[in-house]
Amino acid sequence: MTQSPNSPSEQRNTGEAYWVLEGPDGEIKGFGHSPNAITDYGDRMYAERGANIAGAPAAPVTMALGTNAATAPAKSGAGATLVAALTGAAVALNTPTAGAGTNARTITYVGVFGAGVGTTSGTPIREAVITNVAAGTAPAIGNTISRLLLTPEVGTKGAQDTLTVTWLHNLGSAAT
């Protein structure tokens, strides 16, 4: 039996992110685009909140940065959370926005790491997560909605630089 392209077995949640590093004068110092893994916990959060199930995971509120590039993003396990957190590099998310496509909905999250936040000295920023815990609380597998490796790595973020990371979660994308 052939399934329609809208059948549940043909749908999945996917993600991608864009990042831009700007100097204090607004000059672009670096930028990139990366796929991201919406974790099993993230899929559960979207499904249970959408179905209004009691006890569903809380909505995402924080984006945090890290330095690990060796562990690939994954739906579960070690790749489903921040592996090497960068001290002082977590910010509250801007208010998410939503857009609708033909068979999917895109949720956009933006994190802005302004002057003095996520500053590095020779250590590249290589990973990022979206979590539902407050900034300053260590993310874990049980509260990480999505994780990515920044490609190319951000490099050094100076004290006056601003890093903006924009995540797109495409809910109900056609499986490929």
N, C-alpha and C positions, 0 to 999 in steps of 0.2 A: 504494500500500500504506500502510495506517495503522500508525503505530508506537505501541507501548505507551508509557504515560507514564514508564516506567522505562528506556526505551531510552537509550543513551549520547547520542544527538543531542538528547534532551530534558532532559538533566541538565547542571547547571553549578554552579560554586562561587560563592557570593555572600557578602557581608559587611556588617555594620553595627556601629556602636559607640555607646556611651553615655559621657558624661563628666560629672563632678561636681567643682566647685571649692568647697572648704570653707575657711573661715577658721580661725584657731587655736582658736576657741571651738566649732567644729563647725557653725557657722552656714553654710548653703548660700548661696554668693555667686553661683553660676551653674551651669547644667547644659544639656546638649544631646544630640541624637541625630543621627547622620550615617551615610549609606551609606559603605562603603569598597570600594576596588577591590582584589581579590586579583590580584596581578600575574601575568603569564605565568610569571615565575620562581616565584611562590608556587604556582601550579597544578602546575608541574613538581615542586616540592618535595613537595607532597602525593601526587602520582601515583607518583613514583619511590621515595619512602620507603615508601609503602604497598605497592609491588611488591617492596621489598627489593632494588632495583637498586644495584649497586656504584657508588660515586661520586655518589650522590644528594645534592642540596643538604642542608646541615645544618638542623636544626630551629631555629625562631626562639628567640632568647634576649634580645633587647633591644627596647625601645620608645624612640623619640626624637621630640622636638618641634621644630617649625619655625614660621616666620612668614609663609610665602608663601600667598596665597589666590588668586593669578591663574592658577595652573596647575592644571587639573582633574585629579583622580586618574585614572589610566589603566592598562590592562593592560601597556603597554610605552611606551618613550620617556620624555620628561622628566617626565610625570605618574606615573611608576612608581617614584619615589624621593623622598627628602626634598629639596625645592628650596632652602630657605633655613634651614639648621640653626640652632637656638638653642643658643648655647654653654652647656655644662654641663647640658644637658637631655636626658639619656639614662639610662634605668634598666633593670636586669635585670627580665625578666618574672617574675611569680609563676608557679608551676607551673600549666601549662594543665590544663583539665578538659575532659571530653568527655561529651556527651549524645547519645542516639540518638533519632531520630524515625522515622516510618514508612518514608520513602525517603531519608533524609538523616542526617548526623551533624553535630552542632554542636560546634565546638572553641571554648573560651572562653579568652582571654588577658586578663590584667589587669596594668596598669602603674600604679604609685603614685609620684607625684612629690611627695615630702614637703617639709618645711621646707627652704629653701635650695637646692632642686633645680628648675631651670627657672624661676627667679625672673625676672620681667620688670619693666622700668621704663618704662611707657608703650607698649611694643611688644606688640601682641596676639599670643597663641598661636593659630595658624590651621591648622596641619597636623600630622600625626603619621604615623609609620611603624612597622612591625614588621619587624625585620631579624634575620639570623642572624650578625651580627658583634657583638663585645663593645662595651659602652658605651665611648665615647671614640674609636671607630673610625668614620670617616665612612661613612654608608650610601651604597650605589651601586645602580644598576639590577640589577646581578648579585648582590645579596644582600638585596633588599627583598622581603618576602613580601606586604606589603599597605600601602596608603597611603590616607589620608582627609583631608578638609578638615573641621575642627571647626565644626559649625553649631549655634548661632551661635558666632562666635569666642569663645575663652575670655576675652579681654581681658587685663588685667594680673594676674599671679600674684604676690602679695606674698611676702616672705621667709618668713613663718610659715604661709602657705597650703598646702593639700594638694590636688593635682589627681589624680583617679583616672580612668583611661580603661579601659573594658571593651570588648573586641572580641569579636564573635561571627562565626566563620567557619562558614557553612552549606555543608557539602560534599555535593554531589549534589542540590542544590535543583532543583526543577522549573523549567525555563526559562519565562519569561513573555514 
